[in-house]
Structures are given as structure tokens and as C-alpha cells.
Amino acid sequence: MRPLVEFPDLDRVYENDELWQFFASRIPSTEQPDVETVLESENIAEDDLIALLKRFGKRTTTNPFELKYNNAIG
């Protein structure tokens, strides 16, 4: 596994008060009708960035990386 440029140390825990752009760009606009429908049907709050990232961020058409989640984050 090769590290991302923004996160070069695989053994370090990176923390920040705001979601890094690498992750934030994977969350679609909550104003899109299809996204609104998913949020309502799956009871996801539009300000719950982690839930949004888990639901929509695994793969994107504009990013070659696939996210895999650690059980430690739920």
C-alpha cells in the first residue's frame, strides 16, 4: 500500500477539526434530489460528515482511490 501525499506516514493517526478536502470532495451536494431522498430514507443528517462520507464516499468517478473504513470509526 502506498501512502497518499497528504498522509505520508501510514503509522500516524491524522486528526483535524475540519474534514480534509480529499474526503470532503467525495460528499455530494445534499441539495441534489437523489441525495436528499437517500438522506431521508436512510435517516442521515446532512451535517453528519462522517455518515455522509461512509454512505457516498467509497468510490467516486473523479478519484482513483477507494476508501475502506476501519471499524474503529463505526
Secondary structure, 3 states (H helix, E strand, C coil): CCCECCECCCCCCCCCCCCCHHHHCCCCCCCCHHHHHHHHHCCCCCCCHHHHHHHHCCCCCCCCCCCCCCHHHC
